[in-house]
Amino acid sequence: MLYLIFSQLADQFQIFNVVNYLTFRTGAAWITAFVVALLIGPGFIRWLRSKGSQPIRTDGPESHIVAKAGTPTMGGFIILIGILVGTLLWGDLTNQYLWVVIFVTAGFGAIGFIDDWRKVTKKTSEGLRGSGKLALQGVIALVAVFWMTSLLSEAPGVPEDFATSVAVPFFKDLLIPLGYGFFIFGLLVIVGASNAVNITDGLDGLAIVPVMIAAGSFGFIAYFVGSAIYADYLFLNFTPGTAELAVICGAILGAGLGFLWFNAPPAMVFMGDTGSLSLGGALGTIAVAVKHEIVLAIIGGLFVLEAVSVMVQIASFKLTGKRIFKMAPIHHHFEKMGWAEPTIVIRFWIIAVVLALIGLSTLKLR
């Protein structure tokens, strides 16, 4: 909104020309989202406390039942507002890729909000049915994949079938054409990323920092692949229009940092499904838009590890009657081993940083 206003004024007042620089608007979105999250956080947390808290799951670590009891959830709403305000103020609202990511982020956030609200008002740890949530996510994700595929197919200078192909990292021109199968693949990336972040959100600060790291990484990726000059120099597949996604990546980073102020141990508020589903969905959608779906599995490797640990645990128990981990997701396994919560969180942050660096190295190592 401000971008469109200031860009019109740039012809008359040169000082406003700065908004034409994507890097400036990304930084502005970061600062705006951060300030918004800090400002609305205290009042929203007080309101949440007046509504009561979600009961702690009894099938989790025993220490959580006492230590985390009474802490309100739905804190992801703080993140959502920060992201939306930062993006709508500083993004180019004529860019459809921006609207696709907003659509998924808000849609998944609404699903999470309804789920969290049911838990709080009904005083239960069970919200919406899992199958119902997955179905709603699937519909939203499928619409988003169709939308992005049509945008890329219609873009000038894009190779035939590129829109429905998967780019393989570390190779200059290796594309795997999936045809109509790409729509299912894209759906799985978006829904999978959303639920993987949701699974990771089990300890204070555990999910939000890796999300910020991934958002920052994909901000760089979007900036490079959305620029014909940088894409050509780095031998990347040029995806016209996606550079603008750096703005929403900056907003995610800022809103996440503002939320961390309240989520740092001991947390004043939990992210809840409102935040985890929307953030994971946003990352998955951005990855599909910039054709770096496989790189998301590297940069977001921590989320993959958490999700796989649950699947392996369930499969092992059903097939053999034995559990591989003391408790799943894997962060609870380390809790059962006696690791302190801050130790687990910080070590997982370190893993997230290392994986992000490996993922970013694919931009140059080809």
Secondary structure as UniProt FT lines:
FT   HELIX           2..9
FT   TURN            10..12
FT   HELIX           14..20
FT   HELIX           22..51
FT   TURN            58..59
FT   HELIX           62..67
FT   TURN            69..70
FT   HELIX           76..90
FT   TURN            93..94
FT   HELIX           96..121
FT   TURN            122..123
FT   HELIX           130..154
FT   TURN            156..157
FT   TURN            160..161
FT   HELIX           162..164
FT   STRAND          165..167
FT   TURN            169..170
FT   STRAND          175..177
FT   TURN            179..180
FT   HELIX           181..200
FT   TURN            201..202
FT   TURN            204..207
FT   HELIX           208..225
FT   HELIX           228..233
FT   TURN            234..235
FT   TURN            240..241
FT   HELIX           242..244
FT   HELIX           245..263
FT   HELIX           272..289
FT   TURN            290..291
FT   HELIX           293..299
FT   HELIX           301..320
FT   HELIX           330..336
FT   TURN            337..338
FT   HELIX           341..361
FT   TURN            362..364
//
